[in-house]
Amino acid sequence: MIVVKIGGSVAEVAGEIFNELYETGRDVLVVPGGWIFAEKIRELDVDDDSAHWMAIEAMNIYGYYLSRYAELIEPHDFDFEIRGVRILLPYILLKKYDELPHSWDVTSDSITVWIAEKVDAGKIIKVTDVDGIVSGGRVLEKITAGDISFETCIDRFTPRLLEEYGREMFICNGFARGRVKDYIMKGIAFGTTVIGRW
C-alpha cells in the first residue's frame, strides 16, 4: 500500500492527481490535508487540545471535498484493506489512538507518517504546491530527517517520526503533471526524499 497526503494547496488540481494515482494501478490510501478549514482554526484563540481535534475534523471535511474522486473510508481500527484508491477520514482513528502531541507542530504531515507506519505502507508521498525542500536556493534531492533544522514545507514533528520509524517521505509538486505517477512507478521523480535513517 502507498500512503499519499494531498494537501489543500493542490485542491484545484486534485482531480488530475487522483487520475495519476489510478493510472499506477496500485493500492493507494489518500490522507487529506486540512486546507482552508485548518487555516481558519489557526486564526481562532483556542487551546491546543481543541485546536488539535478541530484540525483533524478539518482533514475529514477536506476528505469529503475530495470524495468526488475516490471512495471514502472511515475505519475504527487499522485492520482494513485497501483495493484501488481510497480517501481516509482520520478523525475516528486519531480519537481511538491518541498517540500524537496536541500541537500545531503536528499537522496532517505527521498524521500521514503515523498512519503509514500503522498500515506498514511501502511508500509515503506528500503532494503539495512546492517542488520539495529548498536549501541554498535549490531543491534538495535528499535530506536526512536529523539534518532538518530550518523551516520547510513539512511540519516540525514529521522529521522526528520519520527518524523514529526509519521511514522515508517523498515530497513533490502536484501542479507538475506526472511526478506523483513517476515516483510510484519508477521510484524517481523531481522532488525531495526525506530519509528517516541512512
N, C-alpha and C positions, 0 to 999 in steps of 0.2 A: 504494500500500500504506500502511496505517496501522499504526504500532507502538504497542502498548498494554502498559504494565507493570502487572501485577496483583500488588499487594503481599500479603504474608501477613496483614496486618491486616484484609483483607476476605475471608479464606478462607471464612468462614461464609456469605457471600452471593455466592460466586464463580459459582455456577450462574446466578443472576439477571443478573450482569454479562455472562456469556457469552451469555445469551439476548438481551440488548440488542445485543451485537456481531453476532449472527446476523441480528437484525431489520434492521440497517442495510443488509444485502446487500453490504457492502464486503469487500475482501480485508484481513484483519487478522492480523498477527503478534503473538502474545502472548509477552511476556518475563516469566517468573515471578520474583517476589522470592525472598528466601532464607528468609523466615518464621522459625519457631521453630528450624529447623535452623541457620541462620546465627547466631541469638542464642546457641545452645549453644556455637558455635565461638568467639564473642566471650569466653565465660567461660573458655576454655582458655588456658593460658600457652604459646602457640606463636609462632614467628617470623612476620614479615609475609608472607614468601613462602608458607609453609604455610597460614596463615590465608586468604590470597587464594584459593588453589586449592580449599581446603576450602569456602570460602563460595560459590564458583562451583558446586561439586558440590552444595551445598545448594540452589541455584537449580534444578539438574536434578531433585533429589528433589521439590521443590515442584511442578515441572513434571509429574512423574509423578502427583502427587496431583491436579493439575488435569486430567489426561488423561481423566477421566470426562466432560468437557465438550467436548473437541475432540481432534483427532489431533495426535500429536507429530511434530516433525521434528528431526533431529539432523544438520545438514549439516556438511560438511567445508570448504565454501567459500561464497562469497556469490553464486554464480550460480544460486541456487534461485529458483523462482517460487511464489507463494502464491495459492491459489484457496480462497476461503472463509476460515474461521477456523482457524489452526494455532497450536500452542504450540511455542516454540523451546526446545530443550535446548542451552544455550550453551557447555558445557564444551569440546567439541572445537574450536569456532571460536576461543574465547579462548586455548586452548593453542597453536593454529596461528598466530594473530595476537596475539602477546603485546605489545600496544601501550599498555596502561594501567598506571599505577603500582600496585604491590602495597602497598596501604594501606587502612585502614578508611575513608579519605576517599573511596574508590572502592567503591561498593556496586552493587546491581542498578540503581539510578537512572542512574548514569554508564554502566553497561554498556548500558542501554536506549538512551541517546542515541548511544553509539558504534555500536551495531547499526543504529539508524535512519539514521545517516549512511552507513553501508556499503551499505544497501539503498535509499538515496535515498527514504526514507519521506515521504509527504505531510504526515502529522501524527504527533506524539508525545504520548501521553497517559499520565499516571501516575494510577492508580486506587488510592486509599488510604482511610484512615478519618478523614481531616480534610477540611474544605472547601477548603483551599488554604493559601497563605502568609498569616500573620496579622502585622499591624503596627499598633500603636496601638489594639489591641483590635478591629480589623476585618479581614475577609478582603480582601486586595488583588485587584482585578480584573486588574491587570497590574503587572509589575515587570521592569526590565531586569536581566539576569544580573549586570552590573557593580555594581548597587546592592545586591546581597545581601551584607551584611557581618555578618549575625547568624544564629543557628541557626534553621533552618527544617525543613520536612518533606522536603527533598531533601538528598542528601549534599553534602559540601563541594566535590567535584570537578565536579559536574554544571553549575553556572553557568559554569565555565571552558570546558567542552566546548561548551555552547550558544553561548557567545561566539565560540569558535574556529570553529565550523561555521556560525554565523549562523542557527541554528535556534531554534524555539520549543517549549516543553513546556507542555501544559495539565495542571493538577493538579485533580482533583475527588474528591468523596466517593462511594465505591462503595455506601455504605449509603443514599444518597439516590437513589431509583429514577429513572431517565430521564436523568440528567445526562450519562452517557457517550454514550448514543444522541443526545441533543440536540446535543452538541458535534460529533459526527461528521456528523450530518445537516444541522444548521443553522449550525454554526460558532460557536455561542454557548451558554453554559451557566454556571451558577453555579460559580465556581472561580477559580483564578489561572493566568494565562498568563505564563510566564517567557520574556522576549524576549532572544534572544542578542544581537541588534543592532537598533537603530532603523533 
